[in-house]
Amino acid sequence: MYKDNKVALVEDDENLRFLVAHRLKSEGYTIVETGSGSEAVELILKEEPFVVLLDWMLPGMQGSEVCKELRAKGYEGLVIMMTAKAQDLDKIDAYNFGVSDYLTKPFNMDVLVAMLDNKKKFAANADKHEISKFGDMEHHPHTHSILKDNKKIELTILENRILLYFLKNVNQVISREDLMMEVWGYNSDVNTRTLDMHIVRLRKKIEENPDRPEFLQTIRGVGYKFNA
């Protein structure tokens, strides 16, 4: 179980690292930190923080490589990439290699604190969720997975969060805006294109025919509806 008040801060800018660490400590978080990508993986696996704040550009090892290695070695906590690279393409690439969320530099400290508080609250609530059934599948939120025909299908953290929200709101029309606020948990610069990309991936895992979805249906001009 990851420690829900512990944050790993991986940032080579010493001034920024000091400011972020100082603010988060004042909010009650425990901080472990390094300015080195090559040291980050060992530190994170040892300390087991519930979230990693990870700079994109690091000496010796890029943030993307740190994230890939963490995921390969079994770390399932949140990884929030801090970067000035704000283009959508960069975001999509980052989600592909295991990033949970994005924070574009320069960022407001209040936004960072709100983001972490929300994710901490969501993680606590997720522990209370039980297995949900739909069609011939079971959703296991604890393990970020679906069980279908006795086969385990892995979900990313964001796919897990999206599915969980739909299963709590079955047969209700959910707007894209509400879904983004619920899933990302704060006023981010995530746009509908990024959300739609995750919906497409989730459909590939739960639908017999993703092009003609039975469960996760698009309500044109509004958002989505989950039929169960």
C-alpha positions as CSV (number, residue, x, y, z in Angstrom):
1,M,0.0,0.0,0.0
2,Y,1.4,3.3,-1.0
3,K,1.8,6.0,1.7
4,D,-0.9,8.5,1.0
5,N,0.9,11.5,2.5
6,K,4.2,10.8,0.8
7,V,5.3,12.6,-2.4
8,A,8.4,11.9,-4.4
9,L,9.7,15.0,-6.1
10,V,12.1,14.5,-9.0
11,E,13.2,17.9,-10.3
12,D,16.7,19.1,-11.2
13,D,15.9,22.8,-10.7
14,E,17.0,23.3,-7.1
15,N,15.0,26.5,-6.6
16,L,11.8,25.0,-7.9
17,R,12.3,21.8,-6.0
18,F,12.8,23.8,-2.8
19,L,9.7,25.9,-3.4
20,V,7.5,22.8,-4.2
21,A,8.9,20.8,-1.3
22,H,8.4,23.7,1.2
23,R,4.8,24.3,0.2
24,L,3.8,20.6,0.2
25,K,5.5,20.1,3.6
26,S,3.4,23.0,4.9
27,E,0.3,21.2,3.7
28,G,1.2,18.1,5.6
29,Y,2.9,16.0,3.0
30,T,6.1,14.1,3.5
31,I,8.6,14.7,0.7
32,V,11.4,12.5,-0.6
33,E,13.4,14.2,-3.4
34,T,16.1,14.0,-5.9
35,G,17.4,16.0,-8.9
36,S,18.6,12.9,-10.7
37,G,16.6,10.7,-12.9
38,S,19.0,7.8,-12.5
39,E,18.5,7.9,-8.7
40,A,14.7,8.4,-8.9
41,V,13.6,4.9,-9.6
42,E,15.5,3.3,-6.7
43,L,14.2,6.1,-4.3
44,I,10.6,5.7,-5.4
45,L,10.5,1.9,-5.2
46,K,12.1,2.1,-1.7
47,E,9.9,4.9,-0.3
48,E,6.6,3.9,-2.0
49,P,5.0,7.4,-2.3
50,F,1.4,7.6,-3.5
51,V,2.4,10.1,-6.1
52,V,5.5,11.1,-8.0
53,L,6.0,14.6,-9.3
54,L,8.4,14.0,-12.2
55,D,10.2,16.6,-14.3
56,W,10.3,15.8,-18.1
57,M,13.9,17.1,-18.6
58,L,16.4,15.5,-16.2
59,P,20.1,15.0,-16.4
60,G,21.2,11.5,-17.2
61,M,17.7,10.0,-17.7
62,Q,14.6,11.7,-19.1
63,G,11.4,11.7,-17.1
64,S,9.8,9.5,-19.7
65,E,12.5,6.8,-19.2
66,V,12.1,7.1,-15.4
67,C,8.3,6.5,-15.8
68,K,8.8,3.6,-18.1
69,E,11.2,1.9,-15.7
70,L,8.9,2.5,-12.7
71,R,6.0,0.9,-14.5
72,A,8.2,-2.0,-15.7
73,K,9.3,-2.6,-12.1
74,G,5.7,-2.6,-10.8
75,Y,5.1,0.8,-9.4
76,E,1.4,1.5,-9.7
77,G,1.1,4.9,-7.9
78,L,0.4,8.1,-9.6
79,V,3.0,9.8,-11.8
80,I,2.4,13.4,-12.6
81,M,4.7,14.8,-15.3
82,M,5.9,18.4,-14.8
83,T,6.8,19.9,-18.1
84,A,6.8,23.0,-20.3
85,K,6.0,20.8,-23.3
86,A,2.3,21.5,-23.5
87,Q,1.4,20.3,-26.9
88,D,-1.3,17.6,-27.1
89,L,1.0,15.2,-28.9
90,D,3.4,15.3,-26.0
91,K,0.6,14.5,-23.7
92,I,-0.6,11.6,-25.7
93,D,2.9,10.2,-25.8
94,A,3.3,10.6,-22.1
95,Y,0.1,8.7,-21.3
96,N,1.4,6.0,-23.6
97,F,4.4,5.4,-21.4
98,G,2.5,5.4,-18.1
99,V,2.0,9.0,-16.9
100,S,-1.1,9.5,-14.9
101,D,-1.5,13.2,-15.3
102,Y,0.2,16.4,-16.5
103,L,1.2,19.7,-14.9
104,T,2.4,22.4,-17.3
105,K,5.1,24.7,-16.2
106,P,4.9,27.4,-14.9
107,F,2.2,26.2,-12.5
108,N,0.4,27.7,-9.6
109,M,1.2,26.1,-6.2
110,D,-2.4,26.3,-5.2
111,V,-3.4,24.3,-8.3
112,L,-0.7,21.7,-7.4
113,V,-2.0,21.4,-3.8
114,A,-5.6,21.1,-5.0
115,M,-4.6,18.4,-7.5
116,L,-2.8,16.3,-4.9
117,D,-5.5,16.7,-2.3
118,N,-8.1,15.6,-4.9
119,K,-6.1,12.6,-5.9
120,K,-5.5,11.6,-2.3
121,K,-9.3,11.8,-1.7
122,F,-10.1,9.9,-4.8
123,A,-7.6,7.1,-3.8
124,A,-9.2,6.9,-0.4
125,N,-12.7,6.6,-1.9
126,A,-11.5,4.1,-4.5
127,D,-10.5,1.7,-1.7
128,K,-14.2,1.6,-0.7
129,H,-15.5,0.6,-4.1
130,E,-16.5,-3.0,-4.6
131,I,-16.4,-5.2,-7.7
132,S,-19.0,-4.1,-10.3
133,K,-20.5,-6.4,-12.9
134,F,-21.6,-5.5,-16.4
135,G,-22.3,-7.8,-19.3
136,D,-20.0,-10.8,-18.8
137,M,-17.3,-8.7,-17.2
138,E,-16.3,-7.7,-13.7
139,H,-14.5,-4.5,-12.8
140,H,-11.9,-4.7,-10.0
141,P,-11.0,-1.1,-9.2
142,H,-8.4,-2.1,-6.6
143,T,-6.3,-3.8,-9.2
144,H,-7.1,-1.5,-12.1
145,S,-8.5,-4.5,-14.1
146,I,-11.4,-6.2,-15.7
147,L,-12.1,-9.9,-15.5
148,K,-13.6,-11.4,-18.7
149,D,-13.9,-15.1,-19.4
150,N,-11.5,-15.7,-16.4
151,K,-8.9,-13.5,-18.2
152,K,-7.5,-10.3,-16.6
153,I,-7.5,-7.2,-18.7
154,E,-5.3,-4.4,-17.3
155,L,-6.5,-0.9,-17.2
156,T,-4.5,2.3,-16.9
157,I,-5.1,4.5,-13.9
158,L,-7.1,6.9,-16.0
159,E,-9.1,4.2,-17.8
160,N,-9.9,2.7,-14.3
161,R,-11.1,6.1,-13.1
162,I,-13.3,6.7,-16.2
163,L,-14.9,3.3,-15.9
164,L,-15.5,3.7,-12.2
165,Y,-17.3,7.0,-12.8
166,F,-19.5,5.5,-15.5
167,L,-20.4,2.5,-13.3
168,K,-21.4,4.9,-10.6
169,N,-23.6,6.7,-13.1
170,V,-25.1,3.9,-15.2
171,N,-27.7,5.0,-17.8
172,Q,-27.0,8.7,-17.2
173,V,-25.8,11.1,-19.8
174,I,-22.4,12.5,-18.7
175,S,-21.0,15.6,-20.3
176,R,-17.4,15.7,-21.4
177,E,-16.8,18.6,-19.0
178,D,-18.1,16.7,-16.0
179,L,-16.2,13.6,-16.9
180,M,-12.9,15.6,-17.3
181,M,-13.4,17.3,-14.0
182,E,-14.2,14.0,-12.2
183,V,-11.4,12.0,-13.8
184,W,-8.6,14.6,-13.8
185,G,-9.9,16.2,-10.6
186,Y,-9.1,19.9,-11.1
187,N,-9.2,22.7,-13.7
188,S,-6.6,21.4,-16.0
189,D,-5.7,22.1,-19.6
190,V,-6.8,18.7,-20.6
191,N,-9.0,18.9,-23.7
192,T,-11.8,16.8,-25.1
193,R,-9.4,15.2,-27.7
194,T,-7.3,13.7,-24.9
195,L,-10.4,12.5,-23.1
196,D,-11.8,10.9,-26.3
197,M,-8.5,9.1,-26.8
198,H,-8.9,7.4,-23.5
199,I,-12.5,6.5,-24.3
200,V,-11.4,4.9,-27.5
201,R,-8.8,2.8,-25.6
202,L,-11.3,1.8,-23.0
203,R,-13.8,0.7,-25.6
204,K,-11.2,-1.6,-27.1
205,K,-11.0,-3.4,-23.8
206,I,-14.7,-3.7,-22.9
207,E,-16.6,-3.8,-26.2
208,E,-17.0,-6.7,-28.6
209,N,-17.1,-4.2,-31.4
210,P,-15.5,-0.9,-30.4
211,D,-16.9,0.8,-33.5
212,R,-20.5,-0.1,-32.4
213,P,-20.3,0.0,-28.6
214,E,-22.9,-1.7,-26.5
215,F,-21.9,-0.2,-23.2
216,L,-20.0,3.1,-23.6
217,Q,-22.0,5.1,-26.1
218,T,-21.4,8.5,-27.4
219,I,-24.2,11.1,-27.1
220,R,-23.4,13.4,-29.9
221,G,-22.9,17.0,-28.9
222,V,-23.1,16.2,-25.2
223,G,-20.8,13.4,-24.0
224,Y,-21.3,9.8,-23.1
225,K,-23.7,7.3,-21.6
226,F,-22.9,3.9,-20.1
227,N,-25.5,1.2,-20.7
228,A,-25.5,-1.7,-18.3
